[in-house]
Amino acid sequence: MGTIRALRHRICSMPLVGQFQVELPRYWAAKRPLTPLSIKNMRGYYRHTKIIATVGPATESRERVTQLIKAGLDVMRLNMAHGTGEWVTEQVKTIREVSVEVQRHVAVMMDVKGPEIRTGTVAAPIDLELGETFEFYTKTPRNGCRGVDVNYPGLPQDVHVGTTILVDSGLIRMEVLEKDEASVRCKVLTPGRLGSRRHINLPGVDVNLPSLTEKDERDIRVGVQAGIDFFALSFVRRADDILVLRALLDHLGSKARIIAKIEDQGGLRNLPSIVKAADAVMVARGDLGIEIDYHTLPLVQTRIVELCLTEGKPVIIATHLLESMINAPMPTRAEISDISTAVRERADAVMLSGETTTGLYPLECVEVMKNIVRSIEPTEIRGINEVIELKEPKAKMLRSAAILAQELGNSGIIVFTRSGFLAYTLAALRAVGVPIYAFTDDEALFRQLLLPWGVEPFLMPFSEDPEETIQKAMAYLKRSQWTVEGSWLVVITNALAHDKVIDTLQLRQVE
């Protein structure tokens, strides 16, 4: 890709202005109808909630990747539960090349498989009957009952008599009757058919699994080489799991950000410290919904979102959002309500998994997501995020900027950032209807700004004179119709006063 000037977001061209060239904005969702009275001062609808889609057999071709990026995705996810290092290298290469071709960039997330407990291979599916005895063994089977091997040698040490074992996404339930050093004997509580390599959940059990497997480390090394923007770590149970991954990324020289996936009761028990340690959080409702009482899942989702809002960390709602659309062209009414709830709870992003990996209607799923978000967001009339804990004076200044921009109406906030702090904090403040125009000269940060709520990133070289940088940014926003003449913008920038650099909040009118 060469220089940062090769990066663009929109399907259009942009002339050079002297030595200055600004990044073109990403996809702008379709504008809602304008009335004659509002047409002069309405920017049009701006989508705050980001959309993530998973690449798989149904979407990994160059043609499909092109269609998905054009459709308006913000982040593309690579699921390493089903991927190899070679596949990652090829896929990231395709995504980057297509982004340049269509002049619109997306971030790329690697979802690290993480440690998991699975059954072994069976010659033929086993039909389990209610009340029968079944054995999980780590070495060799005992005589007297049917069984299957497991990939986790520590299973007998971690479970106790009376522990519930869930197999195959909770479809089969068993209760531990007895155990020895190498096997666990159970009673079948819910009958079903057991196939090969089925996932095992142990609700409430603190399993002694490593945070990263050997495969995970190999995949991460490949991901760093490929330029992955986000690493999502599966089955995060404690803050130390995040620190292990961060140490590896630091060692590899990667600036990628870490997303903690909350998938079990261990993660929920240590949620506050995990949220503090991670750069973002994913509510992975698949395994999480198995680990906890199903009827409490909405409460847990709300709790996670609220804690992330308090800490100012991006939060993603994932799994089963449009599950029916794997095979159907239209969503169920329950799915529409589910996505609406995520938007109303003010999650940063909603994510598609199987819908776009193996589904028959991946592009339709993206359109459905956009349509639901477009319908719900404009109805939100609440104020900014009041629960966020702002400790630094600069962060409190950002809150003033958010309130000012919201009260001005049809406004926006311009920030210039090299760390992402300003943009991420403004996103967490959730000023409804206020786009956050984040300008950076760091290519890695440019893509990492695609995840936070309401942030529209631009890649632009900064001038030594802050005023020159501000004028160029405002001129671009006007020229590309993100703002109109006469409107007001709130600008966060540095200024030089008596040889000292100070933080400033400025009110600028577009001329």
Buried (B, 14 or more C-beta within 10 A) or exposed (E): EEEBBEBBBBEEEBEEEEEBBBBBBBBBBEEEEBEEEEEEEBBBBBBBBBBBBBBBEBBBEEEBBBBBBBBBBBBBBBBBEBBEBEBBBEBBEBBBBBBBEBBBBBBBBBBBBBBBBBBBEBEEEBEBEEEBBBBBBBEEBEEEEBBBBBBBEEBBBBBEEEBBBBBBEBBBBBEBBEBEEBBBBBBBBEBBEBBBEBBBBBBEBEBEBEBBBEBBBEBBBBBBBBBBBBBBBBBBBBBBBBEBBBEBBEEBEBBBBBBBBBBBBBBBBBBEEBBEBBBBBBBBBBBBBBBBEEEEBEEBBEBBBBBBBBBBBBBBBBBBBBBBBBEBEEBEEEBBEBBBBBBEBBBBBBBBBBBBBBBEBBBBBBEBBBBBBBBBBEEEEEEBBEEBEBEEEBBEBBBEBBBBBBEBEBBBBBBBBEEBBBBBBBBBBBBBBBBBBBBBBBBBBBBBBBBBBBBBBBBBBBBEEBEEBBBBBBBBBBEBEBBBEEBBBBBBBEEEEEEEEEEEBEEBEBE
